[in-house]
Amino acid sequence: MRIAMDWDGWGRINMNDAPAAEIAANQSPLFPDIDKAVLASCIGTYQKLGCWTRHVEITPQALDVVMDVFEHFGTLKGRYRHDQVCVAPPE
């Protein structure tokens, strides 16, 4: 495993499947002030929530969810169309 895994390769696919402790051990140099057990717990929670998709595109549905969250907390000044804030990833 590499540090700061390539999201177009191993990382994007395996962040959902690799054991959280393995990912935490690999990524811990990027978070030197975070205990590895805490990092593993956070990663495991994100895995269970399904936060990491296997694709890089931000779908219109995903954008709506993000805007709903920010709107709920009062930090969204306005809603945006998908084409105003997202572009297709490079080929």
Backbone as a chain_set.jsonl record, in Angstrom:
{"seq": "MRIAMDWDGWGRINMNDAPAAEIAANQSPLFPDIDKAVLASCIGTYQKLGCWTRHVEITPQALDVVMDVFEHFGTLKGRYRHDQVCVAPPE", "coords": {"N": [[0.829, -1.182, 0.0], [0.43, 2.273, -0.683], [1.303, 5.499, 0.667], [-1.097, 8.095, 0.846], [-2.979, 7.089, -1.09], [-3.549, 6.324, -4.528], [-6.331, 7.597, -5.901], [-7.489, 6.913, -8.272], [-6.819, 4.371, -8.628], [-5.854, 1.75, -6.658], [-6.755, 2.813, -4.117], [-9.329, 4.102, -4.386], [-11.006, 1.954, -4.917], [-10.48, 0.097, -2.862], [-10.785, 1.414, -0.418], [-13.233, 0.969, 0.613], [-13.232, -1.719, 1.186], [-10.863, -2.755, 2.35], [-9.454, -3.628, 5.552], [-10.158, -1.357, 8.191], [-8.149, -0.79, 10.054], [-5.837, -1.441, 8.64], [-5.835, 0.467, 6.597], [-5.672, 2.757, 8.189], [-3.146, 2.388, 9.368], [-1.564, 2.677, 7.123], [-2.155, 5.295, 6.31], [-1.543, 6.874, 8.465], [0.858, 8.495, 8.634], [0.007, 10.819, 7.389], [-1.609, 11.92, 9.241], [-0.328, 12.78, 11.774], [-0.876, 13.579, 14.407], [-3.019, 12.154, 15.266], [-4.231, 9.404, 17.005], [-3.641, 6.024, 16.058], [-5.618, 4.09, 16.533], [-7.894, 5.652, 16.874], [-8.011, 6.862, 14.377], [-8.435, 4.564, 12.805], [-10.945, 3.831, 13.786], [-12.5, 6.013, 12.934], [-12.222, 5.74, 10.142], [-13.414, 3.236, 9.806], [-16.036, 3.911, 10.515], [-16.712, 5.714, 8.465], [-16.578, 3.887, 6.336], [-18.743, 2.179, 6.963], [-20.839, 3.968, 6.714], [-20.836, 4.361, 4.025], [-19.511, 6.413, 2.71], [-17.499, 6.68, 0.823], [-17.319, 6.508, -2.531], [-17.037, 4.278, -5.35], [-16.507, 5.488, -7.656], [-15.343, 8.528, -9.256], [-16.901, 10.671, -9.955], [-19.074, 13.354, -9.046], [-22.271, 12.947, -8.434], [-25.509, 14.25, -9.472], [-27.377, 13.6, -7.48], [-25.745, 13.111, -5.248], [-24.641, 15.647, -4.886], [-26.957, 17.059, -4.201], [-27.482, 15.909, -1.686], [-25.238, 16.769, -0.221], [-25.653, 19.539, -0.319], [-28.069, 19.631, 1.101], [-27.19, 18.907, 3.672], [-25.397, 21.027, 4.327], [-27.23, 23.102, 4.157], [-28.984, 22.426, 6.236], [-27.385, 22.95, 8.46], [-27.17, 25.638, 8.223], [-25.192, 26.829, 6.701], [-25.199, 27.103, 3.994], [-25.487, 29.335, 1.416], [-26.993, 29.466, -0.851], [-28.676, 27.358, -3.245], [-27.274, 25.292, -5.779], [-27.084, 24.475, -9.241], [-26.124, 21.326, -10.602], [-24.446, 21.519, -12.865], [-23.289, 23.962, -12.41], [-21.358, 23.687, -10.47], [-19.978, 21.299, -10.733], [-17.861, 19.239, -12.728], [-17.189, 16.885, -15.323], [-14.954, 14.162, -14.714], [-11.526, 13.954, -15.905], [-10.777, 12.069, -18.848]], "CA": [[0.0, 0.0, 0.0], [1.179, 3.528, -0.73], [0.738, 6.632, 1.399], [-1.937, 8.936, -0.024], [-3.293, 6.156, -2.165], [-4.03, 6.822, -5.809], [-7.78, 7.418, -5.903], [-7.918, 6.325, -9.538], [-6.396, 2.98, -8.635], [-6.119, 0.916, -5.487], [-7.468, 3.466, -3.024], [-10.748, 4.358, -4.66], [-11.736, 0.687, -4.84], [-10.273, -0.648, -1.627], [-11.122, 2.144, 0.804], [-14.467, 0.383, 1.122], [-13.086, -3.143, 1.46], [-9.692, -3.079, 3.18], [-9.709, -3.398, 6.983], [-9.921, 0.028, 8.607], [-6.844, -0.699, 10.739], [-4.794, -1.468, 7.599], [-5.847, 1.786, 5.961], [-5.172, 3.707, 9.188], [-1.698, 2.212, 9.492], [-0.966, 3.232, 5.908], [-2.396, 6.727, 6.185], [-1.206, 7.576, 9.702], [1.819, 9.598, 8.472], [-0.703, 12.03, 6.974], [-2.335, 12.394, 10.42], [0.621, 12.451, 12.846], [-1.386, 13.9, 15.741], [-4.194, 11.324, 15.525], [-3.935, 8.041, 17.424], [-4.002, 5.082, 14.994], [-6.893, 3.442, 16.86], [-8.938, 6.641, 16.606], [-8.074, 6.97, 12.923], [-9.079, 3.341, 12.314], [-12.358, 3.912, 14.142], [-13.119, 6.977, 12.01], [-12.26, 5.129, 8.812], [-14.448, 2.204, 9.866], [-17.343, 4.573, 10.509], [-16.949, 6.181, 7.095], [-16.863, 2.714, 5.507], [-20.112, 1.728, 7.254], [-21.776, 4.96, 6.194], [-20.793, 4.357, 2.568], [-19.11, 7.753, 2.282], [-16.54, 6.657, -0.275], [-17.84, 5.815, -3.708], [-16.039, 3.625, -6.198], [-16.319, 6.348, -8.835], [-14.881, 9.865, -8.871], [-17.882, 11.69, -10.32], [-20.062, 13.821, -8.075], [-23.552, 12.834, -9.121], [-26.489, 15.252, -9.041], [-27.974, 13.161, -6.226], [-24.762, 13.333, -4.182], [-24.562, 17.088, -4.673], [-28.157, 17.442, -3.455], [-27.31, 15.496, -0.286], [-24.268, 17.681, 0.387], [-26.305, 20.837, -0.116], [-29.036, 19.45, 2.19], [-26.449, 18.924, 4.938], [-24.944, 22.398, 4.59], [-28.425, 23.909, 4.382], [-29.457, 22.082, 7.574], [-26.542, 23.627, 9.447], [-27.212, 27.076, 8.007], [-23.965, 27.335, 6.082], [-25.374, 27.2, 2.541], [-26.083, 30.626, 1.077], [-27.916, 29.249, -1.952], [-28.534, 26.052, -3.886], [-26.632, 25.401, -7.088], [-27.283, 23.382, -10.196], [-24.973, 20.439, -10.743], [-23.523, 22.037, -13.889], [-22.628, 25.176, -11.921], [-20.271, 23.404, -9.527], [-19.32, 20.015, -11.009], [-17.45, 18.915, -14.089], [-16.841, 15.475, -15.504], [-13.514, 13.917, -14.522], [-10.802, 13.748, -17.168], [-10.801, 10.694, -19.388]], "C": [[0.873, 1.244, 0.0], [0.513, 4.556, 0.174], [0.008, 7.518, 0.407], [-2.276, 8.168, -1.289], [-3.876, 6.842, -3.393], [-5.524, 6.542, -5.901], [-8.296, 6.89, -7.23], [-7.561, 4.85, -9.595], [-6.824, 2.272, -7.374], [-7.042, 1.581, -4.479], [-8.945, 3.629, -3.255], [-11.549, 3.071, -4.495], [-11.654, 0.091, -3.445], [-10.555, 0.125, -0.348], [-12.402, 1.588, 1.416], [-14.26, -1.036, 1.646], [-11.929, -3.514, 2.374], [-10.049, -2.854, 4.652], [-9.321, -1.972, 7.375], [-8.558, 0.189, 9.273], [-5.697, -0.69, 9.733], [-4.698, -0.108, 6.91], [-5.274, 2.822, 6.916], [-3.662, 3.601, 9.34], [-0.979, 2.829, 8.299], [-1.041, 4.749, 5.865], [-1.95, 7.53, 7.406], [-0.119, 8.649, 9.545], [1.167, 10.912, 8.023], [-1.452, 12.672, 8.134], [-1.49, 12.136, 11.665], [0.102, 12.709, 14.259], [-2.612, 13.079, 16.13], [-3.742, 9.915, 15.886], [-4.424, 7.061, 16.353], [-5.337, 4.391, 15.267], [-8.07, 4.377, 16.581], [-9.117, 6.793, 15.101], [-8.782, 5.755, 12.327], [-10.574, 3.356, 12.614], [-13.107, 4.86, 13.208], [-13.265, 6.388, 10.614], [-13.34, 4.063, 8.764], [-15.85, 2.794, 9.828], [-17.681, 5.072, 9.117], [-17.257, 5.015, 6.164], [-18.309, 2.253, 5.711], [-21.159, 2.688, 6.706], [-21.827, 4.971, 4.667], [-20.379, 5.699, 1.988], [-18.201, 7.767, 1.062], [-17.085, 5.835, -1.429], [-16.697, 5.187, -4.49], [-15.798, 4.409, -7.488], [-15.919, 7.741, -8.357], [-15.892, 10.962, -9.166], [-18.73, 12.082, -9.11], [-21.388, 13.842, -8.816], [-24.49, 13.956, -8.675], [-27.124, 14.884, -7.69], [-27.025, 13.401, -5.048], [-24.629, 14.822, -3.87], [-25.771, 17.572, -3.878], [-28.033, 17.084, -1.974], [-26.348, 16.437, 0.433], [-24.917, 19.044, 0.655], [-27.354, 20.751, 0.985], [-28.348, 19.543, 3.548], [-26.017, 20.344, 5.282], [-26.129, 23.327, 4.859], [-28.972, 23.677, 5.796], [-28.674, 22.828, 8.654], [-26.443, 25.132, 9.221], [-25.987, 27.662, 7.335], [-24.058, 27.46, 4.564], [-26.109, 28.49, 2.217], [-27.09, 30.505, -0.065], [-27.691, 27.874, -2.548], [-28.009, 26.257, -5.305], [-27.011, 24.221, -7.959], [-25.991, 22.577, -10.297], [-23.966, 21.011, -11.734], [-22.842, 23.338, -13.486], [-21.403, 24.882, -11.072], [-19.514, 22.12, -9.811], [-18.96, 19.892, -12.478], [-17.126, 17.433, -14.154], [-15.342, 15.298, -15.279], [-12.826, 13.729, -15.866], [-10.846, 12.283, -17.588], [-9.524, 9.97, -19.059]], "O": [[1.938, 1.26, 0.617], [-0.692, 4.494, 0.418], [0.44, 7.675, -0.735], [-1.906, 8.552, -2.399], [-4.609, 7.825, -3.283], [-5.939, 5.385, -5.971], [-9.446, 6.457, -7.305], [-7.966, 4.153, -10.525], [-8.011, 2.202, -7.058], [-8.014, 0.97, -4.034], [-9.742, 3.312, -2.371], [-12.666, 3.106, -3.979], [-12.66, -0.371, -2.907], [-10.561, -0.475, 0.727], [-12.623, 1.728, 2.619], [-15.043, -1.503, 2.473], [-12.016, -4.502, 3.104], [-10.859, -1.981, 4.964], [-8.29, -1.454, 6.946], [-7.887, 1.201, 9.073], [-4.693, -0.01, 9.944], [-3.601, 0.399, 6.673], [-4.481, 3.672, 6.509], [-2.974, 4.618, 9.431], [0.084, 3.431, 8.448], [-0.098, 5.411, 5.432], [-1.981, 8.76, 7.371], [-0.164, 9.645, 10.267], [1.716, 11.99, 8.252], [-1.883, 13.822, 8.04], [-1.891, 11.353, 12.527], [0.598, 12.109, 15.213], [-3.182, 13.283, 17.202], [-2.961, 9.303, 15.158], [-5.507, 7.246, 15.798], [-6.103, 4.133, 14.338], [-9.118, 3.939, 16.106], [-10.243, 6.848, 14.607], [-9.63, 5.898, 11.446], [-11.378, 2.937, 11.782], [-14.207, 4.554, 12.748], [-14.312, 6.525, 9.981], [-14.099, 3.986, 7.798], [-16.746, 2.243, 9.188], [-18.798, 4.881, 8.637], [-18.114, 5.139, 5.288], [-19.016, 1.971, 4.743], [-22.236, 2.268, 6.284], [-22.756, 5.526, 4.081], [-20.834, 6.085, 0.911], [-18.142, 8.765, 0.344], [-17.285, 4.626, -1.314], [-15.532, 5.537, -4.301], [-14.97, 4.019, -8.312], [-16.128, 8.091, -7.195], [-15.747, 12.079, -8.669], [-19.057, 11.249, -8.266], [-21.599, 14.657, -9.714], [-24.287, 14.548, -7.615], [-27.376, 15.757, -6.861], [-27.452, 13.842, -3.981], [-24.515, 15.204, -2.705], [-25.63, 18.403, -2.981], [-28.432, 17.863, -1.109], [-26.609, 16.855, 1.561], [-24.746, 19.623, 1.728], [-27.519, 21.709, 1.74], [-28.861, 20.183, 4.467], [-26.243, 20.813, 6.398], [-26.039, 24.23, 5.691], [-29.374, 24.625, 6.471], [-29.248, 23.281, 9.644], [-25.72, 25.824, 9.937], [-25.768, 28.872, 7.394], [-23.098, 27.878, 3.918], [-27.223, 28.712, 2.69], [-27.954, 31.369, -0.218], [-26.622, 27.289, -2.372], [-28.277, 27.277, -5.94], [-27.229, 23.111, -7.472], [-24.899, 23.109, -10.096], [-22.762, 20.99, -11.475], [-21.908, 23.774, -14.158], [-20.509, 25.72, -10.959], [-18.487, 21.871, -9.179], [-19.673, 20.384, -13.353], [-16.823, 16.81, -13.136], [-14.551, 16.18, -15.615], [-13.473, 13.383, -16.854], [-10.941, 11.385, -16.752], [-9.36, 8.807, -19.429]]}, "num_chains": 1, "name": "protein.A"}
